[in-house]
């Protein structure tokens, strides 16, 4: 299973970005898919997840109301609005049969995409 996250970049505070995660095979239909992020010097933290059926979503308190996770047959997306400098991190997509909040529950990880929010 290969995951690839893309769509990161530099954005000003208050701006928006949409991240995408692509995967090989039937990864998304068989797994919960999550987005995590890791800022310099900090541990990787949960951001959002969507279950394999796509009927249930989960969010970290810090992003509720600003970020939206969604999926179609090919990709999983993370729409990020009202971005703040504290959202600056490398964002990873991950997939696994369990979930949704904990890093060890995810068996497959993408390489990460950098999001930088300037003040």
N, C-alpha and C positions, 0 to 999 in steps of 0.2 A: 504494500500500500504506500503510495506516495501522495503527499499533500503539498500544495504550493500556495502560499499566501502572497498577495500582491495588492497594490493600491496605496501604499504608504507614501508619505511625502511631507513637505513643509507647509504649514498652514498657520495663519494668524489666529490668535485667540478669538473665539466666537465663530470661527469658520467650521466647515464640514469636510469630511472625507468619507469615502466608501471603500472598505476593504473587501476583497474577494478571496475565497479559498476554493481551489480546484483540487479534485482528487481522482485517482485512478479507479477504475472498476466501479463496483457498487458500494463504495465506502459509505456514502452518505445515507443510503437506504438501509444500511445494516448497523449504523452507529449513531450515538449522540455526537454532535459536533460542537465544539466549544472554541471560544476565543479567550486567550490569556494574554497578559502583557508583562513585560519585565523592564523596569526602569534601571538605570545604572546604580549599582550598589544595593539593589533591592531584590527580594525574592519574586519569583514569578507568581502572578496573582490572577485569579479568575475574573473574567469580564462578562461574558455572556455565553449561553449555550442554547441549543435547540435539539429536541429529541428526534429520533430517527424518523418518526412519522411526520414531524414538522408541526405537531399540534400544540406543543408546549414549549415555552421559552423561559429562560432563567437569566437574571441579571444581578450583577454586583450592585450594592446600594449606591456606590459612587457614580454609576453610569445610568441608573434608572431615570427614564424620562428624557435622556439625551441620546442614548444609543439604541439601535434596533437591529436585532438579528433576524435573518430570514433565509429562506433557501428555495431553490428550484431543483430540477432534476440534476443539474450539472454542477452547481456551485452553492456555496453558503456565503452570505454577505453580512457585513457589519456596517451599518450606516451610523456614522458618528457625527452628531450635531453639537453645536455650542461647545466646541472643544476648548479646553483650558490647558495652560502650561503643564499642569500636573498630569495630564493625559499623555505626555511625552513618554514614549517607551517603544521597545520592539514588541510588535504584536504577532502572536503565533496562533495558527489554527491547529486544532487537534481533533482526533476522532477516537472513539472507543465504545465498547458495549455497555459501559457503566457511565455514570455521571451524576450530576453535571458539574459539581463545584471543585473537585479536587484533582490536582495534577496527576497523582498516581492512577487515577481511573481512566486515563487516556493512553492508549497503546501506540497511537500514531501521531507524529508531529510534523508540521511543515517547518520551513527554514526561518520564518519570521520576516516581517516587513517593518521598517522604521517609520514611526510617526513622530514628527517634531512639531510642537505647537509653540509659536513665539508669542511673547507678551506685547 
